[in-house]
């Protein structure tokens, strides 16, 4: 008899598997929120579809991959391209299932068809609009759907799963509390995957025998668990850290996404507000030689170059925190039209200051503050950012 060990299953009886037992590996993912690549300024940056594909491709192709809703954060044209990329990564994975949630549905009927086509029919939604996607899909020993907590068709879905001899699993557009409530109401559920802004729990959580799981958000983690003889084992959280190589096939999908972003011209379409004119760091040099010298020696001076080398020169998701004045009618446009603003320079913190440079007595520059840094160095992009520590690197 073979014994399968269990990680993090305090109080749960170990699953004993006979030679005839079949183990199914399940990967919980989801709530990507449009984050296809790691983003940030402090190491280690984690996440991204290329690293996720590397983990998946180390597993058996019969692994069940569950992709919960919120692939994207909004219904913009760029979000549609992001959804396309995620759908395409699922294309050749036979037991992948994705939840077509409200965010994806708001992209429009044409995009729903595109996503299902790119993924080869991997999307589901309980009580889906007619002629869009199926209510559920078989994946290994499971019947899988995506739903809101109050969907009136949940009981019928579970009955159909049990009639087929399959274990019912729900990807939930809701939080942990909603997942627990669902498991209490429907104890026959094998698992409920919920949405969370936090990292996944390091140990498995159950409501009765129902696994209550989340992969966090922004494609930063995966959760793996094994299903053996109707029980869960082998729970583990996988952080998509820099030690994971980029998967070549997913890399090509991501490159096509970036090319489509460039072609879409989304940067030029951003809304902008009128402000005073910008002058760039050189305009500050005559009176502030020391400050400009400190800036020239900082990573801020290379911020746009950094993302350009990574293919994000025209990506609105990245450019706003790597140039000066993107939200202004007088700010950054492109490296050719406004080369003096193609970096995070003085005026990103001190405000548009060309008038000040021309007449410093009449026009005063804005004093910088910690809040100016935190607009970009926030917990999402710079989880280890410490203002008092990093300020000393650029103090002037």
N, C-alpha and C positions, 0 to 999 in steps of 0.2 A: 504494500500500500504506500502511495506517495503522499507526503505531507507538504502542503503549500503554506509557507509562513505568511503571517499577516503583519503589516506595518501600521501602527497607529490605531489598532482596533481594540482599545481598552474595553474590557467587559464583553466582548463579542466572542463567541465560541469559534475556535479554529475550524476551518473547512477541511475535512478529510476527503481526498479524491481517490477513487478507485482507478485502476488502469483504463476503465471505460469512460471516465469522466472527461468532459471537454471544457477547457478553459477558454473564455473569451476575454480578451483585453479590451477595455473601453477607455477612450480618451475624451475627457470633458474639456471643451474649449468654448469661446464665445465672448460676447460683449466687446467686440474689437473696437467699437466706437471710431472706426476709420483709421486706426493706428496700424499701419502696415509695416513700419520699421521702427527700431528703437530711436528715441528722441531724447536729447538732454545734453547737459554740460558737465556732469560729474559721473565718474565711473563707479560701479559698473552699470552701464545702460543695458536694460534687458528688454526682450520682446522682438516681435516681427514675424512675418509670414515665412521668411527664408529660414530662420532658425526652427520655427514650428515644423516646417516640412522636413527638416533634418531629423528631428525626433520621430516623426511619424514614419519616415522611411527606414528607420531602424527596427520597426515593428513588423509583425506579420500583416500581410495585405488584408487579412480577414478581420483585423482590428476594427472595432466600431468607433467611429469618430462622430461626436455630437457637437455641433456648432450652434450655440444658443443665439438668440436674437441680438439686435443692435450691432450688426456688422458695421453700420455707419451711424454718424451722429445727427445727420440732417438730410434733406432731399436736394442738395445742391448738385450741379453737374459733376463736380469733382468727386462727390460722395458716390455717385453712380459708378464712376470709374473704379473707385476703391472696392465697391461691392462686386464689380466684375472680376477684379483680381482675386478676391477671396473665393468667389464661386469657381474660378478657373483652377485654383489649387485643389479643389475637391473633385475635379472632373474624373480622374482615373482611380478614385478611391471607392471600391464597390459598396462598402458599408458606412459611408458618410451620410449624415442627415443634418440639414440646416433648417432652423426655424425662421420662416418668413414672418418677421414681426412687424409692428406698426411702422418702425423707421424704414424698413425695406419696402413696405407696401406703399408708403408715401412717395416713393420714387416714381410711381406711375405704372400703369398696366403694361406698357411697352418694356419697361425695365424688369418687371416681374418675369415676363417671358424670356427676356435676355438672360437673367440670372439662372432660370431653370435650364435654359439651353446650354449655357456655359458650364454648368455643373453636372450636366447630363441627368437632370431630374432629381436632384438631391433635396430640394426644398419642400417643406410641409408646413401646414398650419391648420389646426383644428378649427372647424367652421370657416374655412377659407372662402373667399368670394368665388362664385361659380366660374368654372372654366379657367382657373388660375393654377393652383397647385393642389396636390392631394391632401387629405386630412392627416394622413399618417403614412409611414413607410416601414417595411420590414428591414431590419438590420441585424444579421446574426440571429441570436435567440430572442431578440427584442422586437416589439412593435413600438415605434417612436413617433411622438407628435410634439408640436409646440403650441402653447396655449396661455391665455390669461387665467388667473385663479378662479374666476367665476364662470368659466365656460360651461354651459348647460349640457354639452355633449361629452363631458369627461367620463361619466358613468358608462355611456354607450361605448366609448373608445376602449375602456378597460374590459368590458364584457367581450368585445370583439377580439382583443388580444388574448384573453384567457381561452376563448373558444378555439383560437388558432394554436394554442399551446405555447404562446409567446409571453414573455415578461413585459408588462407595460412600463414605458419610460416617458416622462414629460419634461421637455425643456420649457421653463416657466419664465414669462415676462413679469417678474416680480422678485421681491427680496427674500431673505432667509425665513422671516416670519411667515410670509405667504406660502413658502415651500413646506414648512412644517405643518401649517394648517391644511394644506392639500394632502399631505401624507396621512394626517389624522383622519381626514374625511374619506380617503381612499387608501386603506392599508394594503391593498393588493399591489400598489405601485412598487416596482423594483427600485426606481430612483427618480428623484426630482432634481433637475439642475436649475439653480436660480442665478440671478444677477447680483453682482456686488462690486462696489468701488474699492474694496480692500483685497489684500492678498488672500488666497485660499487658506482655509484652516490646515494646519500641519497634520492633524489627525482626523480620521473619518468621523462624520456625524451621522447619527441615525435617528429616525422617528419610527419606533417599532423596528421592522426589518427593512424599511425604506431608506436608502442612502440619500442624504441631503448634501448635494455637492455644488460647488461653484469653481470656476477657473479664474475668478477675479475679472479684471477688465483690461482693455487696451493691448490684448495679445501679449501679455507679459509672462503668463504662466500657463501650464497645462496641468490637468489632474489625471492620473492614471489609476485605474482599479481593475481587478479581475473578477469575473463572474464565473463561479464554479458550482454546479449542482444547486442552482437557485440561491446562492449566497455570495456575498462580496468579500474579497480579500485583497491584499497587496496594494492598499491605498498609498499613493505617494504624490507629492507636489513636485513639478518639474519647472524650475525657473529657466526662462529662455535667455541665458546669459551669454557673454562674449566667448566663453569656452566652446560654444557650439558653432560649427562651421555653417556657412550659408549653403543651402541646397541649390544646386545649379539650375534645376528646372524652375523652382520658385523664383530664383534670381532673374530668369528670363521673363517670367510673368511680371515681376516688379519693374523690370526695365521697360517693358511695353507700357505699363501704367505711367511711368515717368514721362515717356515719350508722348503719351496722350495728353498728359497735363501740360507739357510744353506747347503742344499743338492747340490745345484748348484756349490758350491765352487768358487763363483765369486771373493772373496777377494784374493785368491791365483792367480787369472788370471789377476790382475791389472798390467799395465805396470809400470816398475820401472827403475830408472836411477842410475848408479853407483855414489857413494859418498864415503867420508871418513867414517870410522867406528863410530858407536854410542856406548856409554858406559852406559847410564842410569844415573839417579840422584845420585845413590850411588857412581859413579865414581867422582862426583863433591864434595862429602861430605868432604874429607880431607882438602880441602882449602876453601870451601865455606859453612861452617856450618850454618851460619845465613840465607843465601839464601835458602839452602835446608830445613831449619826449616820452613821458610815462605811458601815454596812450599808444604811441608807436611801438613800444616794447611789449604791449599786452596782446592777449588773444583776441580782444575786441577788434583790434585793427585788421585781423585776418578772418573775421567772422563770416563774411560773405564768400571769401575764397574757400573756406572750409566746406560750406554746403554746395558750392559750385563743383568742387572736385567729386562730390558724392551724387551729382546729378539733380540737385534740388534748387538750381539757380532760378527756376521759374515756378517753384512750388509755394503757394500762399501759406501752407501749413508751417513752412520753415522760414521763409524770407522775412516775415515781420519781426522776428527776434534776431535777425542777422544784418539788418541795414538800419538806416536812419530816416525816420519820418515817413514810413510807408503809408500811414493813415492820413497823411496831409496832401493837399493839392500841390504843395510846394516841395514835397519830399521825394524819396527815392522812386524812380520809374524803371530804370534798367541800368546795367553797368556801362552802357554806351551813352545814354542820355544824361545820367546823373552819376558819373563815376566818383565824384567827391562824397557821395552819400552811400557808397557800396561798402559799408562796414558799420559796426556799432560805434559811432564816434561821439564827440562831445555833446552834440545837440540832442542825441537820443535821451540824455539825462537832463540837460540844461535848457532844452527847448530851442525852437528855431531862433538863430541869433545873428543872422547876417546884418540886420539893422543895428544890433549892438556892436558888431565889429566895425561898422562904418561910423557910428556915433555912440560911443559907450556912455557918454554923460546923459544922453537923452533916453537911450533904450537900455534897460537892465536885463542881464541874463538871469534865468531862473536858477535858484539854488537847488542842487540835487538833494535827494533824500533816499532813504532805504527803500521806500515804496517804489521808486523808479526802477530799482534792481529787481524787486519782487514781481514785477509785471511779467518778466520772462523767467527769472530764476525762482519759479514757483515749485511747490512740492511735486507736481507732475513731471516737470522737465528737469529739475535739479533737486532731487529728494534729500541730498546731503548738503545743500547750500547753507553756509553759515556766514551771514553778512559781516560780522565782526572779523572773521578770519580772512575772507576774500577781499574785503575792502583794503586791507594792508597791501595787497598786491597791486592795487591801482591808485592808492592814495596820492593826491596831488593838491 
